[in-house]
Amino acid sequence: MKGIKQLARHLDISIGTVSRALNGKPDVNPETRKRVLAAAEAFGYAPNQSGRSLRQGTTNAIGFMIELSADTNASSDDFFMGVFDGVQTVLSRHKLDLVVFPCPADQRPVEYLQRIVGRRLVDAMIISATLRNDARIEFLKKAGIPFIALGRSNSGGDLRWIDLDFEGVASGSVDRLVEHGHKRIAIAIPADDINLGHVFHDGYRAALERHDIAYDPALVYRQERIVEGGHGLAARIAATDNPPTAIMLSTEVLAPSLYRGLEGHGMVPGKDIAVIGFRDNPRARYLTPSLTCHSFSLSALGEAVAETLLADMPAYAKNYPGKATNKIWPLTFLPGESDDFVLPH
């Protein structure tokens, strides 16, 4: 592989002209640019990206931080890969690269993020799994690095984010269950402080109030977001003196083990208890009875995240007019058999 000096010597032109041609500068004769690019391809020339980044003060890379956990390991096989695909589709338009940073479960996320930013590995960041009060957001704002959160938070004040419509899912699910005669409607929300649990809970409670159904804290199950968490959830439901007739899930990982757990306690989903899952995903797609849940395009979500981020970056903002806005991402309702029964009056 030849370097830029060898290319210049081979073409018998100056190093500066070769550099400007490779970098797309306008002050290069079109024929000269064509010769330079052809020679670079023929000789397998690759620019020294590290040196270029130092000179330009940019990395041409966007970071995406995910936190490794039992929940991530359980659901990221389709969720994050689908979102990454959409993000990279947008970044490729500008010859930007997506770099994924997996934060180990035994490290504090804010400290992990501080190392990434301190080493100047990326030009901007995407963070996910936002907490109600998230130290990463406060840090990124102070650091002055462009970023967007996949999820809302109370931190950071004027925060740029895109989030799934957890309120809409909770509200619509309650409406459907009430229409089918249910009044003892339970929810399963994460046991930790991830903000989606708070948002889902608030939407559920508001929907109950609309239907004049008393809110019962005993019907709010806080459950770890792990694949086998549904077993514990089923045991708690079965042990209740006055069990719920329906349950709504705020994450997708619980549904398969909840089915197995309920059946182990002599309860049949879709017959003895209505179940509404959160998101359609490979693990839940072949459950019997079919799971009532919601769907959306992961790739389209990723594209929106990337476009919204770039709309806030001066070098790319002109390409995305009107995109620098926070968004609630809609989900499509997918009726199944798991809640398709009406309680007798």
C-alpha positions as CSV (number, residue, x, y, z in Angstrom):
1,M,0.0,0.0,0.0
2,K,1.5,3.3,-1.0
3,G,1.5,6.5,1.1
4,I,0.6,10.0,-0.1
5,K,4.3,10.8,-0.9
6,Q,4.6,7.7,-3.1
7,L,1.4,8.6,-4.9
8,A,2.7,12.1,-5.6
9,R,6.0,10.8,-6.9
10,H,4.2,8.2,-9.1
11,L,1.9,10.9,-10.6
12,D,4.7,13.5,-10.7
13,I,2.6,16.1,-9.0
14,S,2.9,17.8,-5.6
15,I,1.9,16.2,-2.3
16,G,-0.4,19.2,-1.6
17,T,-2.3,18.6,-4.9
18,V,-2.7,14.9,-4.2
19,S,-4.0,15.7,-0.7
20,R,-6.5,18.3,-1.9
21,A,-7.7,15.9,-4.6
22,L,-8.2,13.0,-2.1
23,N,-10.1,15.3,0.3
24,G,-12.4,16.6,-2.4
25,K,-11.2,20.2,-2.4
26,P,-12.7,22.4,-5.2
27,D,-9.4,24.0,-6.4
28,V,-8.2,20.8,-8.1
29,N,-8.5,20.3,-11.9
30,P,-11.1,17.6,-12.6
31,E,-8.7,15.6,-14.8
32,T,-6.0,15.7,-12.1
33,R,-8.6,14.6,-9.4
34,K,-9.6,11.7,-11.6
35,R,-5.9,10.6,-12.1
36,V,-5.3,10.9,-8.3
37,L,-8.4,8.8,-7.3
38,A,-7.6,6.2,-10.0
39,A,-4.0,5.8,-8.8
40,A,-5.1,5.7,-5.1
41,E,-7.5,2.9,-5.9
42,A,-5.0,1.0,-8.0
43,F,-2.3,1.2,-5.3
44,G,-4.7,0.5,-2.4
45,Y,-4.0,3.9,-0.8
46,A,-5.8,4.5,2.5
47,P,-5.5,7.9,4.3
48,N,-4.1,8.1,7.8
49,Q,-7.4,8.7,9.6
50,S,-5.7,9.4,12.9
51,G,-3.5,12.1,11.5
52,R,-6.4,13.6,9.6
53,S,-8.5,13.6,12.7
54,L,-5.8,15.4,14.7
55,R,-5.4,18.1,12.0
56,Q,-9.2,18.6,11.6
57,G,-10.1,18.2,15.2
58,T,-12.8,15.6,14.4
59,T,-13.0,11.9,14.4
60,N,-15.8,11.4,11.8
61,A,-17.3,8.9,14.2
62,I,-20.5,8.9,16.3
63,G,-20.6,6.9,19.5
64,F,-23.5,4.8,20.7
65,M,-23.3,3.7,24.3
66,I,-25.2,0.7,25.5
67,E,-25.1,-0.8,29.0
68,L,-24.5,-4.5,29.3
69,S,-27.0,-6.2,31.6
70,A,-29.2,-9.2,31.7
71,D,-31.9,-7.2,29.9
72,T,-29.5,-6.0,27.2
73,N,-28.3,-9.5,26.6
74,A,-31.8,-10.8,26.4
75,S,-33.3,-8.2,24.0
76,S,-30.4,-6.6,22.1
77,D,-30.2,-9.4,19.6
78,D,-32.8,-7.6,17.5
79,F,-33.5,-4.2,19.2
80,F,-30.0,-2.6,19.1
81,M,-28.9,-4.3,15.9
82,G,-32.0,-2.9,14.2
83,V,-31.5,0.6,15.6
84,F,-27.8,0.5,14.7
85,D,-28.7,-0.3,11.1
86,G,-30.9,2.8,10.9
87,V,-28.2,5.0,12.5
88,Q,-25.5,3.8,10.2
89,T,-27.7,4.3,7.1
90,V,-27.8,8.0,7.9
91,L,-24.2,8.4,9.0
92,S,-23.0,6.7,5.8
93,R,-24.5,9.6,3.8
94,H,-21.8,11.8,5.4
95,K,-19.0,9.2,5.5
96,L,-19.3,9.0,9.3
97,D,-18.9,5.8,11.2
98,L,-20.9,4.4,14.1
99,V,-18.8,3.1,17.1
100,V,-20.6,1.1,19.7
101,F,-19.4,1.3,23.3
102,P,-20.7,-1.5,25.5
103,C,-20.5,-0.5,29.2
104,P,-19.8,-3.5,31.4
105,A,-22.4,-4.2,34.1
106,D,-19.8,-3.8,36.9
107,Q,-18.9,-0.2,35.9
108,R,-20.6,3.1,36.6
109,P,-22.0,4.3,33.2
110,V,-21.0,7.9,33.8
111,E,-17.4,6.9,34.5
112,Y,-17.3,4.8,31.4
113,L,-18.7,7.7,29.4
114,Q,-16.2,10.1,30.8
115,R,-13.3,7.9,29.5
116,I,-14.8,7.8,26.0
117,V,-15.2,11.6,25.9
118,G,-11.9,12.2,27.6
119,R,-10.1,10.2,24.9
120,R,-11.8,12.2,22.1
121,L,-12.9,9.0,20.4
122,V,-16.0,10.4,18.8
123,D,-17.6,13.7,17.7
124,A,-21.0,13.0,19.3
125,M,-22.8,10.5,21.4
126,I,-26.0,8.6,21.5
127,I,-27.0,7.2,24.9
128,S,-29.8,4.8,25.7
129,A,-31.6,3.3,28.7
130,T,-32.0,6.7,30.3
131,L,-32.7,6.9,34.0
132,R,-35.2,9.4,35.6
133,N,-32.1,11.2,36.9
134,D,-29.2,10.4,34.7
135,A,-25.6,11.6,35.6
136,R,-24.5,10.9,32.0
137,I,-26.7,13.7,30.7
138,E,-25.4,16.2,33.1
139,F,-21.8,15.2,32.2
140,L,-22.4,15.5,28.4
141,K,-24.0,18.9,28.7
142,K,-21.0,20.2,30.8
143,A,-18.6,18.6,28.4
144,G,-20.2,20.4,25.4
145,I,-20.3,17.3,23.2
146,P,-23.3,16.9,20.9
147,F,-25.6,14.1,22.0
148,I,-29.0,12.6,21.9
149,A,-30.8,10.3,24.3
150,L,-32.9,7.3,23.2
151,G,-35.3,7.9,26.1
152,R,-36.4,10.8,28.1
153,S,-35.1,11.9,31.5
154,N,-35.6,14.6,34.2
155,S,-31.9,15.4,33.9
156,G,-30.3,18.0,31.7
157,G,-33.1,20.6,31.2
158,D,-33.2,21.3,27.5
159,L,-32.4,17.7,26.4
160,R,-32.6,16.4,22.9
161,W,-34.3,13.0,22.9
162,I,-36.4,10.5,21.0
163,D,-38.5,8.1,23.1
164,L,-41.1,5.3,22.4
165,D,-44.7,6.2,23.1
166,F,-44.9,4.4,26.5
167,E,-47.9,6.5,27.6
168,G,-49.8,5.7,24.4
169,V,-49.1,2.0,24.8
170,A,-50.3,2.0,28.4
171,S,-53.3,4.1,27.7
172,G,-54.5,2.1,24.7
173,S,-53.9,-1.2,26.5
174,V,-56.0,-0.1,29.4
175,D,-58.8,1.1,27.1
176,R,-58.8,-2.3,25.3
177,L,-58.9,-4.3,28.6
178,V,-61.7,-2.1,30.1
179,E,-63.7,-2.6,26.9
180,H,-63.3,-6.4,27.5
181,G,-64.7,-6.0,31.1
182,H,-61.4,-5.9,33.1
183,K,-61.1,-3.8,36.2
184,R,-58.3,-5.5,38.0
185,I,-55.6,-4.6,35.6
186,A,-52.0,-5.1,36.6
187,I,-48.7,-3.8,35.1
188,A,-45.2,-5.1,35.2
189,I,-42.5,-2.3,35.2
190,P,-38.8,-2.5,35.7
191,A,-37.5,-2.7,39.3
192,D,-34.7,-0.2,38.6
193,D,-34.9,3.6,37.9
194,I,-35.0,3.4,34.1
195,N,-37.3,6.2,33.1
196,L,-39.5,4.1,30.8
197,G,-41.0,2.4,33.8
198,H,-42.0,5.7,35.3
199,V,-43.5,6.9,32.1
200,F,-45.4,3.6,31.5
201,H,-46.7,3.7,35.1
202,D,-47.9,7.3,34.8
203,G,-49.8,6.5,31.6
204,Y,-51.4,3.5,33.1
205,R,-52.5,5.4,36.2
206,A,-54.0,8.2,34.1
207,A,-55.9,5.8,32.0
208,L,-57.4,4.1,35.0
209,E,-58.6,7.5,36.3
210,R,-60.2,8.2,32.9
211,H,-62.3,5.0,33.4
212,D,-63.0,5.8,37.1
213,I,-61.1,2.7,38.2
214,A,-59.3,3.0,41.5
215,Y,-55.6,2.8,41.4
216,D,-54.3,-0.1,43.4
217,P,-50.5,-0.1,44.2
218,A,-50.7,-3.9,44.8
219,L,-51.3,-4.4,41.1
220,V,-48.0,-2.7,40.2
221,Y,-45.4,-5.4,39.9
222,R,-41.8,-4.3,39.9
223,Q,-39.8,-7.0,38.2
224,E,-36.2,-7.4,37.0
225,R,-35.7,-7.1,33.3
226,I,-34.3,-10.6,32.8
227,V,-35.4,-13.4,30.5
228,E,-36.6,-15.6,33.4
229,G,-38.2,-12.8,35.2
230,G,-41.7,-13.9,34.1
231,H,-41.5,-16.9,36.4
232,G,-41.2,-14.8,39.5
233,L,-44.0,-12.5,38.1
234,A,-46.3,-15.4,37.6
235,A,-45.6,-16.7,41.1
236,R,-46.5,-13.3,42.6
237,I,-49.7,-13.2,40.6
238,A,-50.7,-16.7,41.6
239,A,-50.0,-16.0,45.3
240,T,-52.4,-13.0,45.4
241,D,-55.7,-13.5,47.2
242,N,-57.5,-11.4,44.6
243,P,-55.4,-11.8,41.5
244,P,-55.6,-9.4,38.5
245,T,-57.6,-10.5,35.5
246,A,-55.2,-8.8,33.1
247,I,-51.6,-7.7,33.1
248,M,-49.7,-5.3,30.8
249,L,-45.9,-5.6,30.3
250,S,-43.6,-2.6,29.8
251,T,-40.7,-4.6,28.4
252,E,-40.5,-7.4,25.9
253,V,-38.2,-9.8,27.7
254,L,-40.8,-11.1,30.2
255,A,-43.5,-12.5,28.0
256,P,-42.2,-16.1,27.2
257,S,-41.3,-16.9,30.8
258,L,-44.5,-15.3,32.1
259,Y,-46.5,-17.7,29.8
260,R,-44.6,-20.7,31.2
261,G,-44.8,-19.5,34.8
262,L,-48.6,-18.9,34.6
263,E,-49.2,-22.3,33.1
264,G,-47.1,-23.8,35.9
265,H,-49.6,-22.3,38.3
266,G,-52.6,-23.6,36.4
267,M,-53.4,-20.3,34.7
268,V,-53.8,-20.1,30.9
269,P,-52.9,-16.8,29.2
270,G,-55.8,-15.7,27.0
271,K,-58.3,-17.7,29.1
272,D,-57.7,-17.2,32.8
273,I,-55.7,-13.9,32.5
274,A,-55.3,-11.5,29.7
275,V,-51.7,-10.6,28.7
276,I,-50.7,-7.6,26.7
277,G,-47.0,-7.5,25.8
278,F,-44.9,-4.5,24.9
279,R,-43.1,-5.1,21.7
280,D,-43.2,-7.7,19.0
281,N,-39.9,-9.6,19.0
282,P,-38.5,-13.0,17.9
283,R,-38.8,-14.5,21.3
284,A,-42.5,-13.8,21.6
285,R,-43.5,-14.3,18.0
286,Y,-44.3,-18.0,18.3
287,L,-46.1,-18.0,21.7
288,T,-49.4,-19.8,22.0
289,P,-51.8,-18.1,22.3
290,S,-50.4,-15.4,20.1
291,L,-49.3,-12.4,22.1
292,T,-51.2,-9.1,21.8
293,C,-48.4,-6.5,21.6
294,H,-47.1,-3.5,19.6
295,S,-44.7,-3.0,16.7
296,F,-42.5,-0.4,15.1
297,S,-39.6,-0.2,12.7
298,L,-36.3,-0.4,14.6
299,S,-34.4,0.8,11.5
300,A,-36.7,3.8,11.1
301,L,-36.2,4.7,14.7
302,G,-32.4,4.5,14.3
303,E,-32.6,6.8,11.2
304,A,-34.6,9.4,13.2
305,V,-32.1,9.3,16.1
306,A,-29.2,9.9,13.7
307,E,-31.0,12.7,11.7
308,T,-32.0,14.4,14.9
309,L,-28.5,14.3,16.3
310,L,-26.9,15.6,13.1
311,A,-29.5,18.4,12.9
312,D,-28.0,19.8,16.1
313,M,-24.4,19.6,14.7
314,P,-23.4,22.7,12.7
315,A,-21.5,20.7,10.1
316,Y,-24.6,18.8,9.1
317,A,-27.6,20.8,10.3
318,K,-28.3,22.3,6.8
319,N,-29.1,18.7,5.6
320,Y,-31.8,18.2,8.2
321,P,-33.9,21.4,8.4
322,G,-36.7,21.1,11.0
323,K,-35.3,17.8,12.4
324,A,-33.9,19.2,15.6
325,T,-36.9,18.4,17.7
326,N,-37.8,15.9,20.4
327,K,-40.1,13.1,19.3
328,I,-42.4,10.6,20.8
329,W,-42.1,7.5,18.5
330,P,-45.5,5.8,17.8
331,L,-46.1,2.1,18.0
332,T,-48.6,0.0,16.0
333,F,-51.1,-2.2,17.9
334,L,-50.9,-5.9,17.0
335,P,-54.0,-7.7,18.3
336,G,-53.4,-11.3,19.3
337,E,-55.2,-14.1,21.2
338,S,-53.6,-13.5,24.6
339,D,-56.2,-10.9,25.7
340,D,-59.0,-11.8,23.2
341,F,-61.7,-12.7,25.7
342,V,-64.5,-10.8,27.4
343,L,-65.2,-11.2,31.1
344,P,-68.7,-12.2,32.0
345,H,-70.7,-9.5,33.7
